[in-house]
């Protein structure tokens, strides 16, 4: 009761301190075999879109299962998701190859506040896609198709909480691609360094 309330209050007081810096992304300078990736900011939430070898794309997302997959988005649900480790959701959306003049928010079917597009080594993209696809397939028995976000969610082995949320997970995926990521903000705010 009182201990949980104190913990939540402390967390809310720390939010401005913990999120003062934007997440800074520095794409690799020299890419011999470039493949496009995109960090998609959806308000406080972030997802990652990767281009596959056949030019199709796949978007990955991470969040609290009850909040994100089941859309139980009330105030106390949000406090619970941030303050207490909880079951996490790993979302996947298959996308067609990029078309001239496309509006990506229309293609993915959800709003994009900001988009950061850059190139990394194709081999690293393939390796990450293969790993994330295996992880998603391993949870198919519990798959949950969310039509609001156009993502198929499966459980992720990592618990969700304030210090491991969508922004942290996308930052980790970018590091796996050889991208320099600094000052990961818990509530979004990404900056791509030229």
C-alpha positions as CSV (number, residue, x, y, z in Angstrom):
1,X,0.0,0.0,0.0
2,X,2.0,2.9,1.4
3,X,5.4,1.5,0.1
4,X,4.0,1.1,-3.4
5,X,2.6,4.6,-3.4
6,X,5.9,6.0,-2.2
7,X,7.8,4.1,-4.9
8,X,5.4,5.4,-7.6
9,X,5.7,8.9,-6.3
10,X,9.5,8.7,-6.3
11,X,9.4,7.3,-9.9
12,X,7.3,10.2,-11.1
13,X,9.6,12.7,-9.4
14,X,12.6,11.1,-11.1
15,X,11.0,11.1,-14.6
16,X,12.3,14.6,-15.5
17,X,15.8,13.8,-14.4
18,X,15.9,10.4,-16.2
19,X,14.4,11.8,-19.4
20,X,16.1,15.2,-19.7
21,X,18.5,14.0,-22.5
22,X,17.3,12.9,-25.8
23,X,18.5,9.5,-27.1
24,X,21.3,10.3,-29.5
25,X,21.9,8.0,-32.4
26,X,25.0,8.1,-34.6
27,X,24.7,6.0,-37.7
28,X,27.8,4.3,-39.0
29,X,30.0,6.5,-41.2
30,X,31.1,4.0,-43.7
31,X,28.6,1.4,-44.9
32,X,29.7,-0.9,-47.7
33,X,26.4,-2.7,-48.3
34,X,23.7,-0.3,-47.1
35,X,20.3,-1.4,-45.9
36,X,17.6,1.0,-44.6
37,X,16.4,1.1,-41.0
38,X,14.0,3.5,-39.4
39,X,13.3,4.5,-35.8
40,X,9.7,5.4,-35.6
41,X,8.5,7.6,-32.7
42,X,4.9,7.3,-31.7
43,X,4.8,9.8,-28.9
44,X,6.5,8.2,-25.9
45,X,6.6,4.8,-27.6
46,X,9.1,3.8,-30.3
47,X,9.3,1.0,-32.8
48,X,11.9,-0.1,-35.3
49,X,11.4,-0.9,-39.0
50,X,14.0,-3.0,-40.8
51,X,14.3,-3.6,-44.6
52,X,14.8,-7.2,-45.5
53,X,16.9,-8.6,-48.4
54,X,13.8,-8.9,-50.6
55,X,13.0,-5.2,-50.0
56,X,10.0,-6.0,-47.8
57,X,10.0,-4.4,-44.4
58,X,9.2,-5.5,-40.9
59,X,8.3,-3.4,-37.9
60,X,9.1,-4.5,-34.4
61,X,7.8,-3.1,-31.1
62,X,8.0,-3.9,-27.4
63,X,5.7,-2.9,-24.6
64,X,3.6,-3.9,-21.6
65,X,1.3,-6.7,-22.5
66,X,-1.9,-5.4,-20.8
67,X,-1.3,-1.8,-21.9
68,X,-0.1,-2.4,-25.4
69,X,-1.4,-5.7,-26.6
70,X,-4.7,-5.7,-24.7
71,X,-5.2,-1.9,-24.8
72,X,-6.0,-1.6,-21.1
73,X,-4.7,2.0,-21.2
74,X,-6.1,3.6,-18.0
75,X,-4.1,5.8,-15.6
76,X,-3.5,3.1,-13.0
77,X,-2.7,0.5,-15.7
78,X,0.1,2.9,-16.9
79,X,1.4,3.4,-13.4
80,X,1.4,-0.3,-12.8
81,X,3.2,-0.9,-16.1
82,X,6.0,1.6,-15.4
83,X,6.4,0.9,-11.7
84,X,6.3,-2.9,-11.5
85,X,8.0,-5.5,-13.7
86,X,5.2,-7.0,-15.8
87,X,4.6,-9.4,-18.8
88,X,5.9,-7.8,-22.0
89,X,4.6,-7.9,-25.5
90,X,6.8,-8.2,-28.6
91,X,5.0,-7.0,-31.7
92,X,5.6,-7.6,-35.4
93,X,4.2,-6.1,-38.5
94,X,5.0,-7.3,-42.1
95,X,5.2,-4.4,-44.6
96,X,5.5,-4.3,-48.4
97,X,8.5,-2.7,-50.2
98,X,8.7,1.1,-50.1
99,X,6.6,2.8,-52.8
100,X,7.4,6.2,-54.3
101,X,5.5,8.9,-52.4
102,X,4.1,6.6,-49.7
103,X,3.0,7.9,-46.4
104,X,4.4,5.4,-43.9
105,X,1.8,6.3,-41.2
106,X,-0.8,5.1,-43.7
107,X,1.1,2.0,-44.6
108,X,1.6,0.9,-40.9
109,X,-1.8,2.2,-39.9
110,X,-0.8,4.2,-36.8
111,X,0.6,7.6,-36.2
112,X,4.2,8.6,-36.4
113,X,5.4,11.7,-34.6
114,X,8.9,11.5,-36.0
115,X,10.9,9.2,-38.2
116,X,14.7,8.7,-38.3
117,X,15.9,6.9,-41.4
118,X,19.5,5.8,-42.0
119,X,21.6,3.0,-43.4
120,X,23.5,0.2,-41.7
121,X,25.3,-2.9,-42.9
122,X,23.0,-5.3,-44.7
123,X,24.6,-8.3,-42.9
124,X,23.8,-6.9,-39.5
125,X,20.2,-6.2,-40.5
126,X,19.8,-9.8,-41.7
127,X,21.3,-11.1,-38.5
128,X,18.9,-9.0,-36.3
129,X,15.9,-9.9,-38.5
130,X,16.7,-13.6,-38.2
131,X,17.1,-13.4,-34.5
132,X,13.9,-11.4,-34.0
133,X,11.9,-13.6,-36.3
134,X,13.0,-16.7,-34.4
135,X,12.0,-15.0,-31.1
136,X,8.6,-14.0,-32.6
137,X,7.9,-17.5,-34.0
138,X,8.8,-19.1,-30.6
139,X,5.8,-17.3,-29.1
140,X,3.2,-18.1,-31.8
141,X,1.2,-20.3,-29.4
142,X,0.2,-17.2,-27.5
143,X,0.0,-14.8,-30.4
144,X,-2.4,-11.9,-30.1
145,X,-3.5,-9.9,-33.2
146,X,-4.0,-6.3,-32.3
147,X,-5.9,-4.4,-35.1
148,X,-5.4,-1.0,-33.5
149,X,-1.6,-1.0,-33.8
150,X,-1.5,-3.6,-36.7
151,X,0.9,-5.7,-34.7
152,X,0.9,-9.4,-33.9
153,X,2.0,-9.6,-30.3
154,X,3.7,-12.6,-28.6
155,X,5.2,-12.7,-25.1
156,X,8.8,-11.4,-24.8
157,X,11.2,-13.1,-22.3
158,X,12.3,-9.6,-20.9
159,X,9.9,-8.1,-18.3
160,X,8.6,-4.6,-19.0
161,X,9.0,-1.7,-16.7
162,X,10.1,2.0,-16.7
163,X,13.8,1.1,-17.1
164,X,13.1,-1.6,-19.8
165,X,10.5,-0.1,-22.2
166,X,10.2,0.3,-25.9
167,X,12.8,3.0,-26.1
168,X,15.4,0.9,-24.3
169,X,14.6,-2.1,-26.4
170,X,14.9,-0.2,-29.7
171,X,18.2,1.3,-28.5
172,X,19.4,-2.3,-27.8
173,X,18.3,-3.5,-31.3
174,X,20.2,-0.5,-32.8
175,X,23.3,-1.4,-30.9
176,X,23.0,-4.9,-32.2
177,X,23.1,-3.3,-35.7
178,X,26.4,-1.5,-34.9
179,X,24.8,1.9,-34.3
180,X,26.1,4.2,-31.5
181,X,23.3,5.0,-29.1
182,X,23.8,7.3,-26.1
183,X,21.6,8.6,-23.3
184,X,18.6,6.4,-23.8
185,X,15.5,8.3,-22.8
186,X,12.7,6.4,-21.2
187,X,10.0,8.4,-22.9
188,X,11.3,8.9,-26.4
189,X,12.9,11.9,-27.9
190,X,15.4,10.6,-30.5
191,X,18.0,12.6,-32.3
192,X,20.0,11.3,-35.3
193,X,23.4,12.8,-35.5
194,X,24.6,13.5,-39.1
